[in-house]
Amino acid sequence: MNYLHHNINSFQYSNTSFIIQFIGFKDFWIFNCCEGCQYILTNKKLRINNISKIIITDLHINNISGLIGLLSSLNLIGRIKCLHIYGPKDLASYLDLGKKYSHTNFNYIIYIHILSTGLVINHYQYRIYTFIKDYQYEFIIMQSEQYGTFILNKAKNNNLIPSPLYGELKKGLNFILPDSFILNGKNFTMFNFFGNQLSFLLHKYYNRVHFESNLNSNIIFYE
């Protein structure tokens, strides 16, 4: 299981299960849930209660063998916040059978989202798009553009008092004052940083769709 921390990083190859943690967030996401997933999380000093999303790429046993156990452990520790799970259409049936077999009910809400082509997770800093290829799923994670540092001294030199206007200028918005003077937001911030893009592909060989959608993207191949 691979672990991405402090930003979206790049590596060449991945096993079936891996963790993603974004900068500035204690919550993290899991792609697939292999056997021994909880043991790996413990060794990484990660609290399983901070899992906010689980993405299942397919129902192969390697990808779901640890799922029921993980959900049961969350129930045992008294989790109350909801959990979002994304996967193929038969995932809900698998979970229902797993609960019946293990005689387990979960005291927290589980939202199951069926993966389909297009935008599947719309976070204010990150978005995940899904593409279906040969009845399997490929993913692109896009990080939003990061605003540059606000130049406070420049705002004060223009006699701008601290107010919500600072935040709007940091976004690069423009304002026209009553005397027709124009405040250009770009003049009050350092350079913005373009967001990263991370792609999860099934095959190591490019085709035209891969090339066009993953240009300048960090790429992970998974099986």
N, C-alpha and C positions, 0 to 999 in steps of 0.2 A: 504494500500500500504506500503510495507516495503522498507527500504532504507539502502543500504550497502555502507559504507564510509570508507576511509583510508586503505582499504585492502579488500580481499575477506574474509568475515566473515561467520560464520555458524549459522543457526537457524533451528528449527525443522519443522516449518510449515509456509506456506505462503498462502495469498489470491491469487486471480487471477492476480493481477497486482503488479509489484514492480520495483524498480529503482536499477541500479547498477552503481556505480561510482568508478573507479579504482584510486589507489594512484598515485598522480602526474599528473592527467588529470582533466581539468576543464569540458571537455565534459563528458556526461553520456549516458547510454543506458536505454531504457524502455522495460520491458517485459510486453506486452499487454497494453491496454490503456482504463481504465475503465472510467465510467461517473464521472466527478468531478476531473479528472486527473490534469487539470491545477490549480485548487484550491489547491490541495495537494502539487504540485510543488511550488506554491507561498508560502505556509506555511513553506516549507522546505528551503525557500530562494534560490531556484534554478531558473536560467534563462532558459526559454524554448528554447531560441535560442542556448543553449549549448547541446541540444539533437542531437546526431550524428547518433544513430541507434535505430530503434523500431523493436522489435521481437514480432510477433503475433503468439501465440501457436495454436489457432484455431479461427474459425469465430463465436464463441458463442457471444451473445449480450453483456455479461459481459466483454468480452475482447476487443471489438471494439467500444463500445458506445461513447467513448470520442475521437475517432481517427479523424473523420472529423473536429470536433471543434478545436482540437489541430493543425491540419494542416492549418486550416483557420486562426487561431491566429498567426501562424508563418508567414503567408503571410501578415497579417495586420501590423506586426511589421517590415516588410521590410527585411525578411530573404533573403539572396542571396546565401549562401553556400548550397550545395546539402544535401539531407537527404536519408539515406538508410533504407528501410523497408523490413523485412523478414517475410514471412508468407506462408500460403497454396496457392494453385494455383488459387483459386477464389478471392483472395484478390484484384487483379487489377480490376476485374469487380465490386467489391463492392465500390472501390474508384471512379471509373468512374460514377457509379450510384449516389454516394454521391455528387460528383461535379455537376452533372446535376440537382439534386434535390435542392441543395442549391444555384445554379447559381454562382458557385465559380470556379475560375481558380487560380492556384498557379504559382507565378512568380519565383519560385526556382525549381531546378531539383529534382525530386523524382526517385530514383532507386528502383525498386521492385525486390526482389530476392525470387524465389520459394524455399522453404525449401525441402531438400532431405537428405537422409542418407549420412553422411560423414562430412567432414570439410566444414563449411558454412561461418565462419568469421576467417580470418587469419591476426591477428594483430601482430606486432613485439613483443609484450609482452604478449598477450593473444590470445587463440584460442578457438573457439566454435565448438563443434561437435554435430550433430543432429542425433537422432535415431527415427524411426517411429515405434510406438506401437499402435495397434488397431486403426489405422487411426488418431492417435494423435502423438504429438512430445514430445520427451524428450531430454534434453540438458546436455552437459558436458562442463564446462568452465575450461580450463587448463591455468595456469599461467606459464610463462617461468621461467627457473632457473635464479636467481638473482646473479650476480657476486659479490664476496666479495670485501671488501675495499682494494684498492691498497696500498701497503706498500712503500711509497715514499722514506723513509730513506734508505731502503734496495736497491732500485734502484740507489740512489745517491752513496751509498757505493760501488756499482759495476761499478761506473764511467759511468752510463747511463744518458745522458743529456735528458731533457724533449723533447719528440718527439712523433709521432704517435705510436712508439714502446710501449709506456706505455699502450696504449689502447689494443694492441694486447696481451701483457703479462697479462693484467687483465682478458682477455678471457681464459687464461690458455694455450695459444699456446707456443710452444717451438721454440727456434732459435739456430742455430749453428753459432758461430762467426768465422771469418777467421782463428783464432788460434785454432780452434776445440773446444773451450770452449762452453758448452751448457747452454743456459738460459732457465730454466724451469719456465713457467708462474705460475705454482701452488706455487712456492716458493716466489712469489712476491705479493700474495694476501692472505687475510684472507679467512676463509672457505666460500664457496658459499652456498646460501640458495636455497633449492629446492622449486619450485613453488607450490602453492596450487592448489587444484582441487575442483570445486564446481559442484554439480549435481542437476538437476531439474527433479524429477521423478513424474510420475502420480499416483503411488500407494504406499501405506505404506508397502506392503508385498514384500519381496525380492524374486527374482528368480535367477537362475544361472547367467544370463546375468548381472543383477544388481550387484550381488556380485562380479563378475570378473571385471567389468568395473568401479566400484565405491569403490574399496578397498582403504582405507586411504583417502577417499573423504569426504568433507563437503556436506551434503545432504539437499535439500529442497524438500518437497512434495507439489505439487500444484494440484488444481482441475480446 
